[in-house]
Amino acid sequence: MEPRKLSDDFSVAPQIEPEDVAKLAEMGFRTLITNRPDEEVDEAHSSKAMAEAAAKAGMNYHYLPYYPGEMTFDLVADFEAVMKSAPKPAFGYCRSGTRSSHLWGMSQAGKMELDKIIETAAHAGYDHSSLMPVLKFYATRRGKIL
């Protein structure tokens, strides 16, 4: 498990193991966000199991399931609310880390230059270039495109 840093407050990775949670806490992460729906994983990787591992490690835990192809305004708003209130830095994961990185990107639209969002994600190993129309839309909803 290698965290891929998107900002000082948020990193992502592909699916982690329950024993990785303690390692994340040792690395300084204070919040764990699961974006992988329980329907995609076995019981050992369920949100319940990961919440227990986070509690044992002294981390905050949030389950924000992001079903493939189903990014919604509510999901992005929920992610933003978690990121606003949760202790940082936070660590998010899903099957490959892509959905977690998409939520971060959407949360930055209108706050960060869109090209910078794409560049930052690419540096972390995620291609967000196909998200540009959606990023523009989210930025427009916030009243600005950077």
ZAFIGU-137035 format. One record per residue: y, z, x of N, C-alpha, C in turn. Coordinates in steps of 0.02 Angstrom, whole numbers, plus 50000, padded with zeros to 5 digits. Layout:
YZXYZXYZX
...
END
This chain:
499415000050042500005000050000500625000050044
501014994850037501634994350075502214993350026
502654998250020503234997449976503664991549998
503884987849950504344982149962505024984149933
505484985449978506144988049959506584982749927
506834984249867507314979949833508014982849837
508054989449841508704992749850508564999649880
509095003149896509005009949922508655014449872
508725012749807508455016949754507795014649725
507565008449742506975005849709506565001249754
505915002649756505424998549792504844997149745
504474991849761503904989949720503304988349764
502734987549731502124985549765501614983349713
501104979849736500534978449691500184985049673
499694984449628499314990249604499164995249660
499325001549646499175006949693498575010849668
498305014849712497745019249696498025026249681
497675030249641497915037049627498055041049691
497635040049742497745043849805498375041449842
498645035649825499255033149856499875037049833
499825040249775500405043549746500645049149793
500185053049820500385058349866500715055449929
500465049749951500765046450009501475044149993
501575041549933502245039549912502725045449912
502495051149887502905057149887503075059249959
502585058750004502705060350074503215055650105
503235049450081503715044450106504415045650078
504475050250030505135051950003505265049349933
504805045749903504905043449835504865049349787
505315049249738505355054949693505165053249621
505135046749606504955044449539504455038749545
503935038949503503435033649499503495030249431
503535023549432503585019649370502995014849367
502585015649315502025011149304502245005749255
502224999449276502374993849232501754990149209
501174992149235500554988849216500274992149153
500164988249100499894991149038499194993949048
499044999349013498385002449018497814997649001
497954992748958497434987948939497204983548997
497574983449051497404979449110497004983249163
496924989649155496624993749208496054998049181
495655000749228495135005449209495435012449202
495035017149179495265023949167495565027249229
495285025849287495515029049349496225026849367
496455021149340497125018549354497575018849292
497355022249240497735022549178498395026349188
498835025549141499475029149146499355036749145
498845039049109498695046149108498485048549178
498045044849210497805046749277498385046449327
498805041449322499365040849369499895046149356
499995048049293500465053449277500215059949307
499555061149303499275067249333499355067249409
499245061449440499325060949513500055062249532
500525059449492501235060449506501425067849498
501175071049447501325078149436501065082249495
500465080749517500175084349574500585083449637
500885077549645501275075949704502005078149697
502185080949639502875083249628503355077549612
503085072049586503515066249570503635065849495
504205063149477504345061249408503915055249391
503735054349328503315048749309503565045549245
503555038849244503745034949185503265029149176
503035028349114502595022749096502995017849054
503145012049084503515006749050503085000449053
502594999849008502144994049011502514987548999
502394982849043502704976149041502134971249036
502034968748975501494963948963501714957148988
501264953449020501454946849049501814942448997
502384939849018502774935448976503154938848920
503184945448920503494949048865504064953648888
504514950948929505104954848948505564954948887
505764960848867506194961648809506834965248828
507334964748785507954968448796507804975948799
507374978248754507204985348753506874987648817
506414983548844506074985348906506574985848963
507014981048968507524981249022507974987249012
508174988648950508594994548936508225000948954
507585001348939507195007248956507155008149032
507045002649067507035002949141507705005349168
508245002549141508905004649164509035012049150
508805014549092508895021549076508505026049124
507895024049140507495027849189507855027849256
508075022049278508405021649343509065025449345
509385026049289510015029749287509895037249292
509365039649261509265046949256508735049849303
508275045749326507715048349366507915049849438
507595054849468507715056149539507535050049581
507915048749632507805042849673507645044849745
507335040449781507155033649763506545033449717
506505027849679505965026749633505515021249660
504895021349638504395016549658504055013849595
504035007149588503725004149531503144999649552
502664998949508502104994549524501814991449460
501464985949470501084982549418500504979149455
500214973849428499644970749462499844968149531
500394964349534500614961349598501294963949621
501634967549579502314969849593502844965249564
502634959449540503104954449514503474956949452
503104959549404503434961949343503924967649358
503724972149402504174977549422504804974749455
504714969749497505294966749530505734962949480
505424959949429505814956449377506254961449339
505984967249323506394972249287506984974349330
506864975249393507424976949438507944971349437
507714965149444508174959449444508594959049381
508274959949323508634959749260509144965349256
508954971149282509414976949280510034975849324
509974971349373510524970049419510984964349396
510744960349348511134954549324511794957049295
512334954249319513004956349298513294961849341
512874964749385513104969949430513104967449502
512644962949517512544960249583512574952649578
512804949349630512814942049629512114939549617
512054934549572511394932049554511014929249614
511364925649657511034923049717510774928749761
511124934349762510914940049801510284943349772
510234943349705509634945849672509034941649694
509114935049691508584930349710508394931349784
508904931949826508794932749898508444939349914
508654944749882508364951249893507624951349872
507484948449815506794948149791506364943949838
506644938349862506274934049908506114937749973
506594941549997506484945450058505914950450049
505824952849987505284957549972504634953949955
504654947249954504034943449941503954940949870
504494941049831504454938849761504944933149749
504684927749719505094921949703505394922649634
506034924049630506374924849566506794918749548
506714913349586507144907449573507064904849502
506474905349473506374902949405506704907449353
506924913349374507254917949329508004916749322
508274912149361509004911149362509294910249292
508994906149247509294905649180509294912249142
508774916149149508734922649115509214927649147
509274927449213509754931749247510464930149224
510614923749218511284921749194511394924249123
510884923749081510934926049013511074933649011
510694937549049510794944749052511494946349078
511714942749129512384943949157512914942449104
512824937149067513294935249014513324940648961
512754943648944512734949048894513144954948918
513194955748984513584961249011514314959149021
514474953049005515164950849009515374947749075
514894946649120515094943449183514504940249217
514654934949252514174931749295514454931849365
514094934549411514324934949480514004929649522
END
